[in-house]
């Protein structure tokens, strides 16, 4: 690690300087949250200097705040492959019921995920207050989606074990790429958020939520557009003025 934090070097050069193998350098990068050594180096600024904690340096200033968000969103595809996103979408596509789980700190992302899935016409099961209140309707046509941002809730292991036991699918959205959750989730979508450990916005998990919604939609555009149209029509009938086109 001392060598790694020195001058800009390739993985092979770091390995030689540290008197170890290049594979060890790659594993170290993965353990601290990167997909590999190149992604770790990608986190440096154009001048090769380490990026300082955003809020410590700039406080409340808008420009560096926006720049940090753009940087975090720009490296999304370095962590999440399109194939992984589409695989999770295919798992959700045939689901009879989708069950969501998260901590209170992740509420903005959870609320958006809830609304996005409902807009596609998907049925969402109740979120139990405690694990003892099992979702009795969970079955082999159900999917469990959980959020694990900053830390993994203690209940995660029990949730995925229960989903596996019932034959259903499980999807985990996290901001810790490279972490090995046990038991293993069927689909793991993980990407780092901003570099400021004390002020990590939910821009990245929210962007992943939108990307997942799009991936699901394009598996069957006709079906999901019909669901969206039906929701809009019913909203108008119920007096949802904000959904009525202005030309009416």
Secondary structure as UniProt FT lines:
FT   TURN            2..5
FT   HELIX           11..17
FT   TURN            18..19
FT   HELIX           22..31
FT   TURN            32..33
FT   HELIX           37..42
FT   TURN            46..47
FT   HELIX           54..58
FT   TURN            59..60
FT   HELIX           62..74
FT   HELIX           76..79
FT   HELIX           82..93
FT   STRAND          97..101
FT   HELIX           104..106
FT   HELIX           107..119
FT   TURN            120..121
FT   TURN            131..132
FT   TURN            136..137
FT   TURN            140..141
FT   STRAND          142..148
FT   TURN            154..155
FT   HELIX           156..166
FT   STRAND          169..174
FT   TURN            177..178
FT   STRAND          187..190
FT   TURN            197..198
FT   HELIX           203..217
FT   TURN            218..219
FT   HELIX           221..237
FT   TURN            238..239
FT   HELIX           241..243
FT   TURN            246..247
//
